[in-house]
């Protein structure tokens, strides 16, 4: 009788140990996918609102991506693009410095955009395949024609666009 009881206790202990071992192995994987699910369902769709909600009135979010997705290369696109209303002012807003992922300020230059130096990046060109054709066309027109504004950092990793004629504002970054 003692042997049976001893065998049952060992089997239960073995099952419990396997269960704990399985949890320890699966928790990092579950956490990884939970974080990426949160990014895809909450953080990315709300990024444009984070950038623009306290800065300027807008009618709709056109495209929004705060974090790189599973499968992106080390260098990938992040962007916040919003639709401005018919009453958009001609000049870009003068926002305040904040978390670098939310900044929409700079030394604004009037369009048409000056062509980049050969060793500089092109965030609009690199990221355009992630947007609808309409968004890409409007951003390209905003940069090519008069009446809009743009700002880029020193290496053109980040670009801000404000265009009352095209009714949009964008923060686009192609980086790590």
VENLINHU-V884749 format. One record per pair of residues at least 4 apart in sequence whose ideal C-beta (glycine too) atoms are under 6 Angstrom apart, sorted by the first residue. I is the first residue (numbers start at 1). J is the second residue. If there is no record, write none. Layout:
BEGIN
i=[I;I]
j=[J;J]
END
This chain:
BEGIN
i=[2;22;23;26;36;37;38;39;39;39;43;43;44;44;44;45;47;47;47;48;48;48;48;49;50;51;51;51;51;52;52;52;55;55;55;56;58;58;59;59;60;61;62;62;62;63;63;63;63;64;65;65;66;68;68;72;74;75;77;77;77;78;79;80;81;82;83;84;84;84;88;90;92;92;92;95;95;98;104;104;106;106;108;108;109;111;111;112;113;113;116;116;120;120;121;121;121;122;123;123;123;123;124;126;127;127;128;131;131;138;138;141;141;142;142;142;142;147;148;149;150;151;152;152;153;153;157;158;159;160;161;162;163]
j=[6;26;27;30;70;41;42;43;44;67;66;67;64;65;66;64;64;66;80;61;64;80;82;53;102;80;102;104;171;56;58;82;93;95;104;93;82;84;83;85;83;82;81;83;135;79;81;131;135;80;78;79;78;72;76;76;176;176;127;130;174;173;172;171;170;169;167;88;167;168;164;164;108;149;162;104;105;102;160;171;151;160;149;151;150;143;148;144;143;150;120;156;155;156;156;157;174;126;127;159;172;174;139;174;172;174;136;135;136;166;168;145;166;148;161;163;166;165;163;162;161;160;156;159;157;158;175;173;172;171;170;169;168]
END
